[in-house]
Amino acid sequence: MEYINNTPVASLIFIFTIITSIYAFNDNVLYGKFMLHPYSVYRKNKVFTLITSGLIHANWMHLIFNMFTFFFFAFRLEETIGHWQFATIYMLGLILSDLPTVVKHKNDFWYNSLGASGAVSAVLFSYILFYPFSTLMIFPLPIPIWACLFGVLYLIYCAYMSRNSRDNINHDAHFYGAISGVIITIILEPKIIPHFFGQLLTAIG
C-alpha cells in the first residue's frame, strides 16, 4: 500500500505490465494484437502498438529482467521527479525508443518487436542524471560500479550490438530509450544539468 500511495504511476505500470505479460504467455492472439509491427505502423496501421508492445514480453526471463530493473529505479525516480513527470518519461520513452525501429524495419513485413526495454532504459538514464554516483551491481562484474559509468558502458554496448548482433533483441530500443530518457528529463527539469555536472565535479575534486 505504501508504494501505491507514494508512487502510484510506477506501481500501476509495474502491476499492469506483469499481468498483461503473463496473460499473453498463454494467448497468442493477444501477442498478435499487441506486438509492434513496424511495417504496419509505418503505413499508419496498428499505431497503438507503439504503446501496447511495452505491455508484453517474449518470455519469463525477458519480463523478470525488465521488471527487476524497473523496480530498482522507477519508484525512487517517481518520488524524486513527481508523478506526471515520471509518467511522461516512461510513456514518451516507450514511444520514442521504438520510432527508429519503425523507420529501420518499415519494409520488413516479418519483423516484430515487443517488451518494455525502451521505456525502462529511459527510466534508468533519467535516474542516472539525478543519482550519477549511486552504485549498481551488474552481472557478471564482481564489484559495484557508479551509475554514470554504467550509463556510458551501456550506450557503447547498445550501439555496438545494434550494428553487429544477430540475437533478435531490439538493441536500438535500448539505445534510443536511454537517449530519450536523458532528453526528456532535461526538458522537464533543466536544473538537472548543473546538478549532474556538480556531482561529477565534486567526485573529481
Protein Blocks (a to p, Z undefined) as FASTA:
>chain_A
ZZmmmmmmlmmmmmmmmmmmmmmmmomklmmmmpccfklmmnopaklmmmmmmmpcfblm
lmmmmmmmmmmmmmmmmmmnopklmmmmmmmmmmmmmmmmmmmmmmmmkbccedjklmmm
mmmmmmmmmmmmbccdddfbfbdcdfklmmmmmmmmmmmmmmmgcnhpafklmmmmmmmm
mmmmmmmmmmlmmmmmmmmmmmmZZ
